[in-house]
Amino acid sequence: MIPYGRQDISEEDIAAVVAVLRSDFLTQGPAVPQFEAAIATHCGADHAVAVNSATSALHIACLALGLGKGDRLWTVPNTFVASANVGLYCGATVDFVDITPDTYLMCPEALAEKLAAAEISGTLPKVIIPVHFAGQSCDMAAIGALAKRYGVHVIEDASHAIGATYQGAPVGNCAHSDICVFSFHPVKIITTAEGGLATTQDAALAQRMDLFRSHGVTRAPDLMVDAEDQGGWYYEQVALGYNYRMTEMQAALGVSQTRRLDAFVARRNALAARYDALLCDLPITLPAQSRESYSAYHLYPIQVEDRVEVFAHLRNNGIGVNVHYIPVHTQPYYRDLGFKRGDFPNAEHYYHHAISIPLYAGLTEADQDSVKSVLKAALDG
Ligand SMILES: *Cc1c(COP(=O)(O)O)cnc(C)c1O
């Protein structure tokens, strides 16, 4: 079976993890700050906070921005459930903005309309989370300008998009957002097994995220309430935080993987360009790319007429396809919150036709040719 995505682990990656196992620190050592520095440098961000998943990174990002009870968080339906769930963790109300039919990204026009209506009814969100679906950046200039106008915070869910650029600058530089979040799950661009990270240009936000990832406990004099240091053991809990820390083994793997980040993204782009050429004569819709974006190509999502049949044929013939995403608002848990099918028609229409075909750095041209021939047979069938 050719999977839809998988990690690429080198001997150097393995040696980096083994070296940590032989060292003094399995957690809270030097590797996490090293990994944070590597990603911050790559993204052109002043600060990076590494945690045990992107879900945790989104959660502490929301907490750092003060999201709480009575507040509202908006994201897109075409995402993994975590992008929305983090709002509920904070006690906020969650709502959605529909996607564009061609890029499957948050639609700036739909956002503008919804913000204008929310301003009138006094229901503006505190936080919006655009998602860089498939590795392509959203129209962040438009989204950032709207956020500024209405006084809304922006967290980029760039789980798919490390190594991507927007308007020539790296995703993660937070040029149009407060915080940007990456995932290092094995199917993503680089991996730490489980893992995530938040970048920001704001020192205070970084300090608050650092607090929330480790129990709300601090040794920083400027964060302490009672302040006077009573000795070397002394710390204070000044917020209700979590244990969201990344281990040293994960961070060492991350440092090692980051050395190949640009090569992984270049390889994914070359494979995507080859799919573009290979599949353009089939009766399917290929993923549209904006001129402003260099995608990290986490996914290569196609749309087909008879999705159920084509998906089954591919799966039954050795092609490990998947579907991204079941619109979050149609999940039973979100229907219980009042959402219903039909609420966000573009995301639902896209979902009913979507198939993510295999794309990862280790995919071969022969694998791509197999995908094409099985896909062609499925469409002819
Ligand atoms: C993978 C993913 C997440 C969650 O990432 P984890 O690291 O598994 O917590 C969140 N949002 C999107 C869009 C994702 O693809």
The ligand as an ORCA input file, in Angstrom:
! r2SCAN-3c Opt
* xyz 0 1
  C      -2.388     17.915     12.394
  C      -3.235     19.126     12.590
  C      -3.525     19.668     13.850
  C      -3.159     18.983     15.127
  O      -1.822     18.693     15.173
  P      -1.274     17.743     16.352
  O       0.202     18.022     16.325
  O      -1.605     16.341     15.927
  O      -1.934     18.137     17.602
  C      -4.229     20.855     13.920
  N      -4.655     21.480     12.808
  C      -4.430     20.977     11.584
  C      -4.918     21.729     10.399
  C      -3.731     19.777     11.438
  O      -3.545     19.254     10.221
*
